[in-house]
Amino acid sequence: MKNIILIFILVNSVFASNEDYELKLYEKVIGSIFNQPIINIYSDEDLKKILKKSNKFVIVNNCNKAVLMIGKKFKHRCSNLPWFATNYKLYKSQQNIIGAFYWRKGRPQLKLKSVELDKFHLKLPKDLLKYAQ
């Protein structure tokens, strides 16, 4: 019984640390690109749980109130907004995607598209230029 409790605690702490890492990365990257104190985000259901913990993001349910979409599964896609994907396949195949954060073999991957960033008149800070393609 003690082993089961210990495993449960370890698994929860690993997932919590990944979520905290993801949130910090989103705050750093998206905060740097948009350079606003509060950023309205239209998110899919998978990320809402993580993004709600942020003091920098406000989750909105309407494309007209958002400045960015984040995620991979949306009931409604906002064609006028830049999109930050959470899946490499989407990053490569869809338009309006300015970047992606996803996990590959247990390691975090960050990609940014210079062409799409320019399309939305968004500038990358110097410390993120190495992730741009």
Residue frames as qw, qx, qy, qz and C-alpha x, y, z in Angstrom:
[[0.000, 0.885, 0.466, 0.000, 0.00, 0.00, 0.00],
 [0.311, -0.782, 0.109, 0.529, 2.84, 2.39, 0.81],
 [0.412, -0.113, 0.604, 0.673, 4.41, 1.68, -2.59],
 [0.207, 0.640, 0.656, 0.342, 1.16, 2.51, -4.41],
 [0.147, -0.939, -0.233, 0.205, 0.87, 5.83, -2.55],
 [0.413, -0.580, 0.341, 0.614, 4.51, 6.64, -3.28],
 [0.375, 0.187, 0.677, 0.605, 4.07, 5.88, -7.00],
 [0.082, 0.821, 0.548, 0.138, 0.92, 8.01, -7.10],
 [0.258, -0.885, -0.020, 0.387, 2.75, 10.95, -5.51],
 [0.434, -0.351, 0.509, 0.656, 5.72, 10.61, -7.88],
 [0.316, 0.437, 0.689, 0.484, 3.52, 10.43, -10.99],
 [0.018, -0.916, -0.401, 0.013, 1.53, 13.49, -9.91],
 [0.331, -0.785, 0.149, 0.502, 4.68, 15.49, -9.21],
 [0.436, -0.066, 0.607, 0.661, 6.16, 14.63, -12.63],
 [0.197, 0.646, 0.626, 0.390, 2.99, 15.74, -14.43],
 [0.181, -0.933, -0.239, 0.201, 2.74, 18.89, -12.31],
 [0.412, -0.578, 0.310, 0.633, 6.34, 19.80, -13.09],
 [0.363, 0.223, 0.655, 0.624, 5.74, 19.32, -16.85],
 [0.038, 0.831, 0.525, 0.179, 2.67, 21.55, -16.64],
 [0.314, -0.861, -0.025, 0.400, 4.62, 24.20, -14.73],
 [0.455, -0.265, 0.498, 0.689, 7.41, 24.00, -17.30],
 [0.269, 0.506, 0.658, 0.488, 4.92, 24.37, -20.16],
 [0.096, -0.922, -0.373, 0.050, 3.25, 27.36, -18.51],
 [0.385, -0.716, 0.179, 0.554, 6.57, 29.11, -17.94],
 [0.415, -0.006, 0.608, 0.677, 7.57, 28.49, -21.54],
 [0.150, 0.705, 0.608, 0.331, 4.26, 29.83, -22.89],
 [0.217, -0.924, -0.198, 0.246, 4.53, 32.90, -20.67],
 [0.436, -0.526, 0.349, 0.641, 8.11, 33.57, -21.77],
 [0.340, 0.121, 0.671, 0.648, 7.66, 32.98, -25.51],
 [0.057, 0.714, 0.618, 0.324, 4.19, 34.41, -26.04],
 [0.293, -0.866, -0.209, 0.348, 4.79, 37.21, -23.55],
 [0.400, -0.431, 0.353, 0.727, 7.95, 38.19, -25.47],
 [0.260, 0.293, 0.676, 0.624, 6.27, 38.06, -28.88],
 [0.077, -0.770, -0.554, -0.308, 3.16, 40.04, -27.92],
 [0.330, 0.107, -0.282, 0.894, 4.82, 42.29, -25.32],
 [0.421, -0.550, -0.204, -0.692, 1.58, 43.02, -23.45],
 [0.222, -0.350, 0.693, -0.590, 0.97, 42.77, -19.69],
 [0.605, 0.156, 0.685, -0.376, -2.20, 40.65, -20.17],
 [0.196, 0.235, -0.730, -0.612, -2.81, 38.51, -23.26],
 [0.750, 0.149, 0.299, -0.571, -6.25, 37.18, -24.24],
 [0.017, -0.283, 0.925, 0.252, -5.94, 33.58, -25.40],
 [0.843, 0.110, -0.054, -0.524, -8.42, 31.36, -27.24],
 [0.097, -0.437, 0.893, -0.057, -7.35, 27.86, -26.15],
 [0.670, -0.068, -0.664, -0.323, -8.41, 24.28, -26.71],
 [0.778, -0.544, -0.078, -0.304, -9.71, 22.24, -23.78],
 [0.891, -0.024, -0.278, 0.357, -6.40, 20.39, -23.26],
 [0.462, 0.274, -0.242, 0.808, -4.47, 23.58, -22.45],
 [0.320, -0.734, -0.156, -0.578, -7.08, 25.53, -20.49],
 [0.805, -0.546, -0.209, 0.096, -6.15, 23.73, -17.28],
 [0.706, -0.077, -0.052, 0.702, -2.51, 24.76, -17.63],
 [0.231, 0.438, 0.148, 0.856, -3.05, 28.30, -18.93],
 [0.421, -0.773, -0.339, -0.332, -5.62, 29.19, -16.25],
 [0.724, -0.495, -0.206, 0.434, -2.80, 29.15, -13.68],
 [0.497, 0.219, 0.085, 0.836, -1.13, 32.10, -15.41],
 [0.090, -0.726, -0.313, 0.606, -1.33, 35.72, -14.28],
 [0.096, -0.374, 0.426, 0.819, -0.32, 36.78, -17.80],
 [0.137, -0.125, -0.793, -0.580, -3.06, 35.00, -19.80],
 [0.517, 0.190, 0.418, -0.722, -6.81, 35.41, -19.83],
 [0.184, 0.143, 0.927, 0.293, -8.69, 32.52, -21.43],
 [0.432, 0.309, 0.058, -0.845, -11.52, 33.79, -23.63],
 [0.527, 0.247, 0.813, -0.027, -14.27, 31.85, -25.43],
 [0.473, 0.820, 0.282, -0.159, -14.63, 34.23, -28.36],
 [0.706, 0.244, 0.228, 0.625, -12.30, 34.82, -31.31],
 [0.134, 0.849, 0.164, 0.484, -13.15, 38.53, -31.32],
 [0.472, -0.866, 0.121, -0.116, -11.71, 38.98, -27.82],
 [0.863, -0.289, 0.248, 0.331, -8.54, 36.91, -28.38],
 [0.170, 0.856, -0.400, -0.280, -5.16, 37.90, -29.84],
 [0.177, 0.453, -0.867, -0.110, -3.88, 34.31, -30.17],
 [0.933, -0.093, -0.122, -0.325, -5.07, 30.71, -30.46],
 [0.044, -0.524, 0.839, -0.138, -3.14, 27.98, -28.62],
 [0.715, -0.046, 0.620, -0.319, -3.74, 24.27, -29.01],
 [0.043, -0.186, 0.863, 0.468, -4.51, 21.57, -31.53],
 [0.045, -0.423, -0.886, -0.183, -8.23, 20.67, -31.24],
 [0.152, 0.181, 0.194, -0.952, -10.73, 23.48, -31.66],
 [0.374, 0.551, 0.725, -0.179, -14.49, 23.39, -32.15],
 [0.367, 0.905, 0.210, 0.041, -14.14, 26.66, -34.06],
 [0.651, -0.088, 0.115, 0.745, -10.95, 28.02, -35.60],
 [0.041, 0.906, 0.123, -0.404, -10.39, 31.74, -35.81],
 [0.752, 0.445, 0.246, 0.419, -9.03, 32.37, -39.31],
 [0.178, 0.906, -0.042, 0.381, -7.95, 35.94, -38.50],
 [0.536, -0.789, 0.288, -0.083, -5.77, 35.05, -35.48],
 [0.332, 0.552, -0.759, 0.095, -2.22, 33.77, -35.22],
 [0.937, -0.243, -0.115, -0.224, -2.04, 30.25, -33.88],
 [0.056, -0.603, 0.772, -0.194, 0.49, 28.60, -31.56],
 [0.849, 0.017, -0.441, -0.292, 0.28, 24.82, -32.07],
 [0.564, -0.527, 0.588, -0.242, 0.93, 22.01, -29.61],
 [0.873, 0.131, 0.467, 0.047, 1.65, 19.44, -32.29],
 [0.287, -0.433, 0.547, 0.656, 4.45, 19.24, -34.88],
 [0.324, 0.350, 0.793, 0.378, 2.18, 17.87, -37.63],
 [0.095, 0.890, 0.435, -0.096, -0.11, 20.89, -37.29],
 [0.261, -0.761, 0.197, 0.561, 2.86, 23.24, -37.20],
 [0.302, -0.208, 0.687, 0.627, 4.01, 21.94, -40.58],
 [0.185, 0.369, 0.831, 0.373, 0.62, 21.66, -42.27],
 [0.000, -0.822, -0.563, 0.086, -1.56, 24.61, -41.22],
 [0.264, 0.583, 0.076, 0.765, -1.55, 28.30, -42.08],
 [0.302, -0.793, 0.006, -0.529, -1.41, 31.13, -39.53],
 [0.858, -0.451, -0.146, 0.197, 0.69, 29.04, -37.14],
 [0.104, 0.915, -0.317, 0.226, 3.42, 31.29, -35.74],
 [0.052, 0.533, -0.797, 0.279, 5.01, 28.60, -33.61],
 [0.863, -0.206, -0.396, -0.237, 4.72, 25.32, -31.80],
 [0.197, -0.512, 0.741, -0.387, 5.63, 23.79, -28.49],
 [0.929, -0.037, -0.206, -0.306, 5.40, 20.01, -28.23],
 [0.572, -0.534, 0.621, -0.041, 7.13, 17.04, -26.62],
 [0.804, 0.425, -0.394, -0.132, 9.22, 14.58, -28.64],
 [0.772, 0.084, -0.559, 0.290, 10.77, 11.55, -26.92],
 [0.600, -0.618, -0.395, 0.321, 10.24, 13.19, -23.54],
 [0.411, -0.227, 0.008, 0.883, 12.00, 16.40, -24.54],
 [0.224, 0.808, 0.330, -0.434, 10.42, 19.81, -25.13],
 [0.470, 0.210, 0.477, 0.712, 10.61, 21.20, -28.67],
 [0.112, 0.785, 0.239, -0.561, 10.06, 24.83, -29.65],
 [0.430, 0.239, 0.544, 0.680, 9.67, 26.01, -33.25],
 [0.144, 0.725, 0.231, -0.633, 8.78, 29.46, -34.60],
 [0.561, 0.487, 0.519, 0.423, 7.88, 30.49, -38.18],
 [0.238, -0.334, 0.061, 0.910, 9.44, 33.77, -39.28],
 [0.040, -0.229, -0.596, -0.768, 7.14, 34.13, -42.31],
 [0.336, -0.638, -0.669, -0.182, 3.97, 33.78, -40.25],
 [0.393, -0.578, -0.325, 0.637, 5.28, 36.09, -37.53],
 [0.145, -0.138, 0.265, 0.943, 5.93, 38.74, -40.21],
 [0.144, -0.430, -0.713, -0.534, 2.45, 38.18, -41.64],
 [0.407, -0.751, -0.520, -0.005, 0.95, 39.20, -38.27],
 [0.136, 0.801, -0.177, 0.556, 3.52, 41.99, -37.72],
 [0.778, -0.626, 0.052, -0.015, 5.03, 40.24, -34.70],
 [0.337, 0.742, -0.527, 0.241, 8.70, 40.61, -33.79],
 [0.901, -0.229, -0.315, 0.190, 10.89, 38.04, -32.07],
 [0.338, -0.892, 0.299, 0.015, 13.23, 39.17, -29.33],
 [0.314, 0.679, -0.664, -0.019, 16.91, 38.32, -29.84],
 [0.329, -0.338, 0.844, -0.254, 16.87, 35.44, -27.37],
 [0.734, 0.252, 0.563, -0.284, 14.20, 33.60, -29.42],
 [0.468, 0.679, -0.358, -0.438, 15.70, 34.10, -32.89],
 [0.029, -0.390, 0.913, 0.117, 17.53, 30.76, -32.72],
 [0.437, 0.226, 0.837, -0.239, 14.14, 28.95, -32.71],
 [0.509, 0.636, 0.070, -0.576, 12.89, 30.68, -35.87],
 [0.576, 0.071, 0.716, 0.387, 12.77, 28.91, -39.22]]
